[in-house]
């Protein structure tokens, strides 16, 4: 979803949520301008004994708000009571609605907590991301690319990515994440699908996770932790997905140091998995995708022919042609075997890899 569409969607959600805040005001206004004129139609009689139409009664109610009644005085107690009650009550309803609407409308441009609360109220199954640093920003970007609704909490207004996220139409609440009320106050955590605790403070992340579970027992909790010893304990005892930044980065950095041809690496249990790109030269030309899997345990994620579009997840019988470029995933030991088979066992000496 591109930025203009996302911003338009956020504005529409805000408008709907804003209008939902005025249900009582709308009901009172309907009574004032819908029911009261009908009462006048039923009770009011002109000096010559005729009734009045709804339009004239509505005209009278409207101008009563300005102290300018349009109907003649009649000797009817109920009508006179209405003439005295409608002006102050009507003015109170209209002024209260206008003032509150104006405050909430301009709160949007100031990104006040009240605006965040209005936005969050309109969301269901959204994701709450705590921390607008580099990790938090990348998490939000991924979620937005997947079409998910996101609410962000950040402690510092001057954080690097706060303004960027707001430009993307993402509601960013500036609040102290360590306060117990931070989540309940403005994120609608009770109806959220998940929370990602991505601050650089392990204790704050754990406290946030506990507060989220207290408010919503079914919420999925993902915690960023720097202390590797805490990761296993949190997963086991808290039933949350705890991730260590150093543990995630270690395989990528280590394997990139060994071989710049490895574009990504990660660990699954005791297995080190790598993703790399190959060119189908003499050794691989004519090999099928299934043969590559059965012989080397390599999953072919994509094939880019010399001519034509890239094919994601090609079928097993797909036969590789000379010059095709493949993206392959396999265990590191199988990767080494595959490189040896293709005659590329030795990594290039020059070039830099980015992990």
C-alpha positions as CSV (number, residue, x, y, z in Angstrom):
1,X,0.0,0.0,0.0
2,X,1.5,3.3,-1.0
3,X,1.8,6.4,1.2
4,X,-1.1,8.4,-0.2
5,X,-3.6,5.5,0.1
6,X,-2.3,4.7,3.6
7,X,-2.7,8.4,4.7
8,X,-6.2,8.5,3.1
9,X,-7.2,5.3,5.0
10,X,-5.9,6.8,8.3
11,X,-7.9,10.0,7.7
12,X,-11.1,8.1,7.0
13,X,-10.6,5.9,10.1
14,X,-10.1,9.0,12.1
15,X,-13.2,10.7,10.8
16,X,-15.3,7.6,11.5
17,X,-13.8,7.3,15.0
18,X,-14.3,11.0,15.6
19,X,-18.0,10.9,14.6
20,X,-18.5,7.9,16.8
21,X,-17.5,10.0,19.8
22,X,-20.5,12.2,19.2
23,X,-23.3,9.6,19.4
24,X,-24.9,11.3,22.4
25,X,-24.6,14.7,20.8
26,X,-26.2,13.5,17.6
27,X,-29.1,11.9,19.5
28,X,-29.7,15.1,21.5
29,X,-29.6,17.1,18.3
30,X,-32.1,14.7,16.7
31,X,-34.4,15.2,19.6
32,X,-34.0,19.0,19.5
33,X,-34.6,19.4,15.7
34,X,-36.7,16.3,15.1
35,X,-38.9,15.6,18.1
36,X,-39.4,19.1,19.4
37,X,-40.9,20.5,16.2
38,X,-43.3,17.5,16.3
39,X,-44.3,18.5,19.8
40,X,-45.1,22.0,18.6
41,X,-47.1,20.6,15.7
42,X,-49.1,18.6,18.2
43,X,-49.6,21.3,20.9
44,X,-49.4,24.7,19.2
45,X,-52.5,26.5,17.9
46,X,-52.5,29.9,16.4
47,X,-54.9,32.6,17.9
48,X,-57.5,31.6,15.2
49,X,-57.2,27.9,16.2
50,X,-55.1,26.5,13.3
51,X,-52.2,24.2,13.7
52,X,-48.8,24.6,12.1
53,X,-46.7,22.6,9.7
54,X,-43.5,20.8,10.6
55,X,-41.3,23.2,8.6
56,X,-42.7,26.2,10.5
57,X,-42.2,24.4,13.9
58,X,-38.6,23.6,12.9
59,X,-38.0,27.2,11.9
60,X,-39.3,28.3,15.4
61,X,-37.0,25.8,17.3
62,X,-34.0,26.9,15.3
63,X,-34.4,30.6,16.0
64,X,-35.3,29.9,19.6
65,X,-31.6,29.1,20.0
66,X,-30.8,32.8,19.2
67,X,-33.6,34.2,21.3
68,X,-35.7,35.0,18.3
69,X,-39.0,32.9,18.4
70,X,-40.9,33.0,15.2
71,X,-44.3,31.9,16.5
72,X,-46.8,34.2,18.2
73,X,-47.4,34.0,21.9
74,X,-50.3,31.7,22.9
75,X,-51.8,31.0,26.2
76,X,-50.5,27.4,26.5
77,X,-48.4,26.4,29.5
78,X,-46.7,23.5,27.8
79,X,-45.7,25.6,24.8
80,X,-44.3,28.3,27.0
81,X,-42.3,25.8,29.0
82,X,-40.7,24.6,25.8
83,X,-40.0,28.2,24.7
84,X,-38.1,28.7,28.0
85,X,-36.3,25.3,28.1
86,X,-35.2,24.9,24.5
87,X,-32.8,27.9,24.2
88,X,-30.4,27.1,27.0
89,X,-30.5,23.3,26.4
90,X,-30.1,23.7,22.7
91,X,-27.2,26.1,23.0
92,X,-25.5,23.7,25.4
93,X,-25.8,20.8,23.0
94,X,-24.6,22.8,20.0
95,X,-21.7,24.5,21.7
96,X,-20.6,21.3,23.5
97,X,-20.5,19.4,20.2
98,X,-18.7,22.2,18.3
99,X,-16.1,22.7,21.0
100,X,-15.3,19.0,21.4
101,X,-15.2,18.4,17.7
102,X,-12.9,21.4,17.2
103,X,-10.6,20.1,20.0
104,X,-10.4,16.6,18.6
105,X,-9.9,17.9,15.1
106,X,-7.0,20.1,16.0
107,X,-5.6,17.4,18.3
108,X,-4.9,15.4,15.2
109,X,-2.5,18.0,13.9
110,X,-0.7,18.2,17.3
111,X,-0.7,14.4,17.6
112,X,-2.2,14.6,21.1
113,X,-3.0,11.5,23.2
114,X,-6.7,12.2,22.7
115,X,-6.2,11.8,18.9
116,X,-4.3,8.6,19.3
117,X,-7.1,7.2,21.5
118,X,-9.7,8.1,18.9
119,X,-7.7,6.3,16.2
120,X,-7.0,3.3,18.3
121,X,-10.7,3.0,19.2
122,X,-11.5,2.5,15.5
123,X,-9.0,-0.4,15.2
124,X,-9.4,-4.1,15.8
125,X,-6.8,-6.8,15.5
126,X,-4.1,-4.1,15.1
127,X,-0.4,-4.3,16.1
128,X,1.0,-2.2,18.9
129,X,4.7,-1.5,18.5
130,X,6.6,0.0,21.4
131,X,9.7,1.9,20.4
132,X,10.3,4.0,17.4
133,X,14.0,3.4,17.1
134,X,15.6,1.6,14.1
135,X,14.3,-1.8,15.0
136,X,10.8,-0.5,15.8
137,X,10.7,1.5,12.6
138,X,11.7,-1.5,10.5
139,X,9.1,-3.6,12.2
140,X,6.4,-1.0,11.5
141,X,7.5,-0.7,7.8
142,X,7.2,-4.5,7.4
143,X,3.7,-4.5,9.0
144,X,2.5,-1.7,6.8
145,X,3.8,-3.5,3.8
146,X,1.7,-6.5,4.8
147,X,-1.4,-4.2,5.1
148,X,-1.6,-4.3,8.9
149,X,-2.8,-1.5,11.1
150,X,-0.2,-0.3,13.6
151,X,-0.1,2.0,16.7
152,X,3.3,3.1,17.9
153,X,4.4,4.2,21.4
154,X,7.6,6.1,21.9
155,X,9.0,7.7,25.0
156,X,10.9,10.6,23.3
157,X,9.3,13.1,21.0
158,X,12.6,13.7,19.3
159,X,13.2,10.1,18.4
160,X,14.7,9.7,14.9
161,X,11.7,8.0,13.2
162,X,8.7,9.6,15.0
163,X,8.2,12.3,12.3
164,X,8.7,9.7,9.5
165,X,6.1,7.4,10.9
166,X,3.6,10.3,11.3
167,X,4.2,11.2,7.7
168,X,3.2,7.6,6.9
169,X,-0.1,8.2,8.7
170,X,0.9,5.9,11.6
171,X,-0.4,7.2,15.0
172,X,2.5,7.6,17.4
173,X,1.8,8.1,21.1
174,X,4.5,9.9,23.0
175,X,4.3,8.5,26.5
176,X,6.4,6.9,29.2
177,X,6.2,3.2,28.4
178,X,7.1,2.3,32.0
179,X,3.8,3.6,33.3
180,X,1.1,0.9,33.7
181,X,-1.5,3.1,32.0
182,X,0.5,3.7,28.9
183,X,-1.1,0.8,27.0
184,X,-4.6,1.0,28.2
185,X,-4.8,4.8,27.8
186,X,-4.6,5.2,24.1
187,X,-3.8,1.9,22.2
188,X,-7.0,-0.1,22.6
189,X,-4.8,-3.0,23.7
190,X,-7.8,-5.1,24.7
191,X,-8.6,-5.5,21.0
192,X,-5.1,-5.7,19.6
193,X,-3.8,-8.9,17.9
194,X,-0.2,-8.5,19.0
195,X,2.3,-6.3,20.7
196,X,6.0,-5.9,19.7
197,X,8.2,-4.6,22.6
198,X,11.2,-3.2,20.8
199,X,12.7,-0.7,23.1
200,X,16.4,-0.9,24.1
201,X,15.4,-1.6,27.8
202,X,14.9,-5.2,28.7
203,X,13.1,-4.4,31.9
204,X,10.7,-2.0,30.1
205,X,10.0,-4.6,27.5
206,X,9.1,-7.2,30.1
207,X,6.9,-4.8,32.0
208,X,5.1,-3.9,28.8
209,X,4.6,-7.6,28.0
210,X,3.1,-8.2,31.4
211,X,0.8,-5.1,31.1
212,X,-0.4,-6.3,27.7
213,X,-1.2,-9.8,28.9
214,X,-3.0,-8.4,31.9
215,X,-5.2,-6.3,29.6
216,X,-5.6,-8.9,26.9
217,X,-5.0,-12.5,27.8
218,X,-5.0,-13.6,24.1
219,X,-2.6,-11.1,22.7
220,X,0.5,-12.3,21.0
221,X,3.6,-10.9,22.6
222,X,7.0,-10.5,20.9
223,X,9.8,-9.1,23.0
224,X,13.2,-7.8,22.0
225,X,15.8,-8.7,24.6
226,X,19.5,-8.0,24.8
227,X,20.2,-10.5,27.6
228,X,20.5,-13.9,25.9
229,X,20.0,-15.7,29.2
230,X,16.5,-14.2,29.5
231,X,15.3,-15.3,26.1
232,X,14.8,-19.0,26.9
233,X,13.3,-18.3,30.3
234,X,10.8,-15.8,28.8
235,X,9.8,-18.2,26.1
236,X,9.4,-21.1,28.5
237,X,7.7,-19.3,31.4
238,X,5.9,-16.5,29.8
239,X,4.8,-18.2,26.6
240,X,5.9,-15.2,24.5
241,X,8.2,-14.9,21.5
242,X,11.4,-13.5,22.8
243,X,14.1,-12.6,20.4
244,X,17.7,-11.5,21.1
245,X,19.1,-9.0,18.6
246,X,22.6,-10.4,19.1
247,X,21.5,-14.0,18.5
248,X,19.6,-12.9,15.3
249,X,22.6,-11.0,14.0
250,X,25.3,-13.4,14.9
251,X,24.7,-16.0,12.1
252,X,24.4,-13.3,9.5
253,X,27.6,-11.6,10.5
254,X,29.6,-14.8,10.9
255,X,28.6,-16.3,7.6
256,X,29.0,-13.0,5.8
257,X,32.6,-12.9,7.1
258,X,33.2,-16.4,5.7
259,X,31.5,-16.0,2.3
260,X,30.2,-12.8,0.8
261,X,28.1,-14.8,-1.6
262,X,25.7,-15.7,1.3
263,X,23.0,-13.0,1.2
264,X,21.2,-14.2,4.4
265,X,21.7,-16.7,7.2
266,X,19.7,-17.7,10.3
267,X,19.6,-20.5,12.8
268,X,16.8,-23.0,13.2
269,X,17.4,-25.1,16.3
270,X,20.9,-26.6,15.8
271,X,20.9,-26.0,12.0
272,X,22.5,-23.0,10.4
273,X,20.5,-22.1,7.2
274,X,21.9,-19.9,4.5
275,X,20.4,-18.2,1.4
276,X,22.6,-17.6,-1.6
277,X,22.4,-17.0,-5.3
278,X,23.8,-19.4,-7.9
279,X,24.3,-19.2,-11.7
280,X,23.5,-22.4,-13.5
281,X,26.8,-23.1,-15.3
282,X,27.9,-26.3,-16.8
283,X,27.5,-28.4,-13.6
284,X,23.9,-27.3,-12.9
285,X,22.6,-26.8,-16.4
286,X,20.0,-29.5,-17.1
287,X,19.4,-30.2,-13.4
288,X,15.8,-30.1,-12.2
289,X,14.7,-28.2,-9.1
290,X,13.7,-31.5,-7.4
291,X,17.1,-33.1,-8.2
292,X,18.8,-30.2,-6.6
293,X,16.7,-30.6,-3.5
294,X,17.1,-34.4,-3.2
295,X,20.9,-34.4,-3.8
296,X,21.9,-31.3,-1.8
297,X,18.9,-30.5,0.4
298,X,18.7,-27.2,-1.4
299,X,15.3,-25.5,-1.7
300,X,15.1,-23.3,-4.8
301,X,13.3,-20.2,-3.8
302,X,13.4,-18.4,-7.2
303,X,14.7,-18.9,-10.7
304,X,15.5,-15.9,-13.0
305,X,16.0,-17.1,-16.6
306,X,18.2,-15.1,-19.0
307,X,15.1,-13.9,-20.6
308,X,11.8,-13.5,-18.9
309,X,10.4,-12.8,-15.5
310,X,11.7,-14.3,-12.2
311,X,9.7,-17.4,-11.1
312,X,9.1,-17.7,-7.4
313,X,8.9,-21.3,-5.9
314,X,9.4,-23.1,-9.2
315,X,7.9,-26.6,-9.5
316,X,10.0,-29.7,-8.9
317,X,10.2,-30.7,-12.6
318,X,11.5,-27.3,-13.6
319,X,14.8,-27.8,-15.5
320,X,17.6,-25.3,-15.1
321,X,19.1,-23.8,-18.3
322,X,22.6,-22.5,-18.8
323,X,22.8,-18.9,-17.4
324,X,19.7,-19.1,-15.1
325,X,20.1,-17.4,-11.8
326,X,18.7,-19.2,-8.7
327,X,18.1,-18.2,-5.2
328,X,18.7,-21.2,-3.0
329,X,18.2,-22.0,0.7
330,X,19.9,-24.9,2.5
331,X,22.0,-25.9,5.5
332,X,25.5,-24.4,5.5
333,X,27.2,-27.8,5.2
334,X,25.0,-28.6,2.1
335,X,25.8,-25.2,0.7
336,X,29.5,-26.0,0.9
337,X,28.9,-29.3,-0.9
338,X,26.9,-27.5,-3.6
339,X,29.6,-24.8,-4.1
340,X,32.2,-27.6,-4.4
341,X,30.0,-29.4,-7.0
342,X,29.7,-26.2,-9.1
343,X,33.5,-25.6,-8.9
344,X,33.1,-22.5,-6.7
345,X,34.3,-23.9,-3.4
346,X,36.6,-20.9,-2.7
347,X,34.9,-17.6,-1.9
348,X,36.0,-14.5,-3.9
349,X,38.7,-12.5,-2.2
350,X,37.4,-9.1,-3.1
351,X,34.0,-7.6,-2.5
352,X,32.1,-6.6,0.6
353,X,29.0,-8.3,2.1
354,X,26.3,-6.5,4.1
355,X,24.5,-8.3,6.9
